[in-house]
Amino acid sequence: MNKIKIDDLRNVVKEAYEKVKGIQGGKNADYIPFLAKIDPNLFGIAVCLPTGEVIEAGDTNYVFGIESVSKVFTAVLVLKQYGAEEILNKIGADATGLPFNSIMAILLEKDHPSTPLVNAGAITADSMVKPIGDSEGKWSAIIDNMAALSGSELVLLDELYKSETATNFNNRSIAWLLKNYNRIYDDPDMSLDLYTRQCSMGVTAKQLAIAGCTMANDGLNPVTQEQVFDPELAPKITSLVATVGFYEHTGDWLYTSGIPAKSGVGGGVIGIMPGAFGIAAFAPPLDEAGNSVKAQAAIKYITQKLKLNIFRNNTIEIEM
């Protein structure tokens, strides 16, 4: 059994912050005007344990755009509402091997959108959110689910929402192409707007760490003690994240880090270590695939230093 002392975990989080904060490279997502002007020097790491304790370093309370990390939250919601089998049939659970906003992936796999963690599947997931046909009711379900997972309410960043809406031409094409293949289950424009809004929610690294721990803790929020989703869904959620969390770089990510994680172009990354903790890191500059350079480096440092890996033949236990 891989036992880790809590003090060692605290020290490694601090080490990771100090070693990674000076890393250069990458750039903010400049195709979204709001994100382009975020301070590129912001950086934070947070780890949440099943006890509810959060270990933090850096800018963990800075509110940034959740962006594609929100796809994990909505995947949880539709899994709760429909069950694992129906999500597999209506969306899928396969990696596309292509960029997150690929239209080609839809053309190649017109029988389903592949996964709720790329743009096409996420727009489909929003179309499935109940109550069908009720934009306000759907939005309430989406933000209530986000709050339940993260233990506190998230806020809509109105300027980011306007910026996203003004530049989401590719996603508009995706929504209507899905309609053409009968793979969107509510009004396409409504579904796209819901997707754009969910990506424009503001979140902190601390909130993401708590959400990650809720997923790692079989759906039990460690802070609020609310059972957010059925424990049987936990491995389904983790497998989705493991399969496509870093898009076309997911295999490299798992090979080097050993932890299922999901990135967003706002600079956030959420990681799930089942049974042990949730982890999040945030820094705006991204690599060419749209993943935060510093957040990746920080999480890799922690997992490698502590020899944590979901593929190891052992059980992880945090000693208090």
NORDA-V935142 format. One record per backbone hydrogen bond with DSSP energy under -0.5 kcal/mol. CO is the residue of the C=O (numbers start at 0). NH is the residue of the N-H. E is the energy in kcal/mol with one decimal. If there is no record, write none. Layout:
CO_NH_E + CO_NH_E
This chain:
0_2_-1.1 + 1_316_-2.3 + 3_318_-3.0 + 4_8_-2.0 + 5_9_-2.4 + 6_10_-2.4 + 7_11_-2.4 + 8_12_-2.3 + 9_13_-2.0 + 10_14_-2.6 + 11_15_-2.8 + 12_16_-2.1 + 13_17_-2.2 + 14_18_-2.7 + 15_19_-2.1 + 16_20_-2.1 + 19_22_-2.2 + 26_285_-2.6 + 27_29_-1.4 + 28_31_-1.1 + 30_32_-0.6 + 31_34_-0.9 + 31_35_-1.7 + 32_36_-0.9 + 33_36_-0.6 + 34_37_-1.3 + 38_41_-1.4 + 42_58_-2.9 + 43_281_-2.4 + 44_56_-2.2 + 45_279_-2.7 + 46_54_-3.1 + 47_277_-2.2 + 48_51_-2.5 + 52_48_-2.7 + 53_55_-0.5 + 54_46_-2.5 + 56_44_-2.8 + 57_59_-1.9 + 58_61_-0.8 + 59_205_-1.9 + 61_63_-0.6 + 63_202_-2.6 + 65_68_-1.7 + 66_69_-1.9 + 67_70_-1.6 + 68_71_-1.3 + 68_72_-0.8 + 69_73_-2.2 + 70_74_-2.1 + 71_75_-2.1 + 72_76_-1.8 + 73_77_-2.5 + 74_78_-2.0 + 75_79_-2.2 + 76_80_-2.2 + 77_81_-2.5 + 77_82_-0.5 + 78_82_-1.9 + 82_86_-1.6 + 83_87_-2.0 + 84_88_-2.0 + 85_89_-2.7 + 86_90_-2.5 + 86_91_-1.8 + 90_113_-1.4 + 91_115_-0.5 + 98_101_-1.7 + 99_118_-2.1 + 102_105_-0.7 + 102_106_-1.7 + 103_107_-2.4 + 104_108_-1.8 + 106_109_-0.6 + 108_111_-1.8 + 112_114_-1.1 + 113_93_-2.3 + 114_117_-1.2 + 114_120_-0.5 + 117_121_-2.6 + 118_122_-2.4 + 119_123_-2.1 + 120_124_-2.4 + 121_125_-2.2 + 122_126_-1.8 + 123_127_-1.3 + 124_127_-0.5 + 124_128_-1.0 + 130_133_-1.5 + 132_134_-0.6 + 133_137_-2.7 + 134_138_-2.5 + 135_139_-2.2 + 136_140_-1.9 + 137_141_-2.3 + 138_142_-2.6 + 139_143_-2.2 + 140_144_-1.9 + 141_145_-1.9 + 142_146_-2.2 + 143_147_-2.3 + 144_148_-2.2 + 145_149_-2.2 + 146_150_-1.7 + 146_151_-0.6 + 154_201_-4.8 + 155_157_-1.2 + 156_160_-2.5 + 157_161_-2.4 + 158_162_-2.1 + 159_163_-3.1 + 160_164_-2.6 + 161_165_-1.9 + 162_166_-0.6 + 163_166_-1.1 + 163_167_-0.6 + 164_167_-0.6 + 166_168_-0.7 + 167_171_-1.7 + 168_172_-1.7 + 169_173_-2.0 + 170_174_-2.6 + 171_175_-1.8 + 172_176_-2.1 + 173_177_-2.4 + 174_178_-1.6 + 175_179_-1.8 + 176_180_-1.3 + 177_182_-2.9 + 178_181_-1.5 + 186_190_-2.6 + 187_191_-2.5 + 188_192_-2.2 + 189_193_-2.5 + 190_194_-2.3 + 191_195_-2.6 + 192_196_-2.5 + 193_197_-2.6 + 194_198_-2.0 + 195_199_-0.7 + 196_199_-0.8 + 197_200_-1.2 + 198_66_-2.2 + 199_156_-2.4 + 200_65_-2.9 + 201_154_-1.2 + 202_63_-2.8 + 203_207_-2.2 + 204_208_-2.3 + 205_209_-2.0 + 206_210_-2.4 + 207_211_-2.8 + 208_212_-2.1 + 209_213_-2.2 + 210_214_-1.9 + 211_215_-2.1 + 212_216_-1.9 + 213_218_-2.3 + 214_217_-0.8 + 215_274_-2.7 + 216_219_-1.5 + 218_220_-0.7 + 218_227_-2.9 + 218_228_-0.7 + 220_224_-2.0 + 225_220_-3.0 + 225_227_-1.2 + 229_232_-2.3 + 230_233_-1.2 + 232_236_-2.3 + 233_237_-2.5 + 234_238_-2.1 + 235_239_-1.9 + 236_240_-2.1 + 237_241_-2.7 + 238_242_-2.0 + 239_243_-1.6 + 240_244_-2.0 + 243_246_-1.9 + 244_262_-1.7 + 245_248_-2.3 + 246_249_-1.8 + 248_252_-2.3 + 249_253_-2.7 + 250_254_-2.4 + 251_255_-1.9 + 252_256_-2.6 + 252_257_-0.5 + 253_257_-1.3 + 257_309_-2.5 + 259_271_-2.6 + 261_269_-2.5 + 263_266_-2.1 + 264_28_-0.5 + 266_282_-2.0 + 267_263_-1.6 + 268_280_-1.8 + 269_261_-2.7 + 270_278_-2.1 + 271_259_-0.7 + 271_273_-0.7 + 272_275_-2.5 + 272_276_-1.8 + 275_49_-0.7 + 276_272_-2.4 + 277_47_-2.8 + 278_270_-3.6 + 279_45_-2.7 + 280_268_-2.1 + 281_43_-1.9 + 284_292_-2.1 + 285_26_-1.7 + 286_289_-1.7 + 290_286_-2.6 + 291_295_-1.8 + 292_296_-1.9 + 293_297_-2.8 + 294_298_-2.2 + 295_299_-2.5 + 296_300_-2.2 + 297_301_-2.0 + 298_302_-2.5 + 299_303_-2.7 + 300_304_-2.5 + 301_305_-1.9 + 302_307_-2.9 + 303_306_-0.6 + 308_311_-1.8 + 311_313_-1.8 + 314_1_-2.1 + 316_3_-2.8 + 316_318_-0.6 + 317_319_-0.5 + 318_5_-2.1
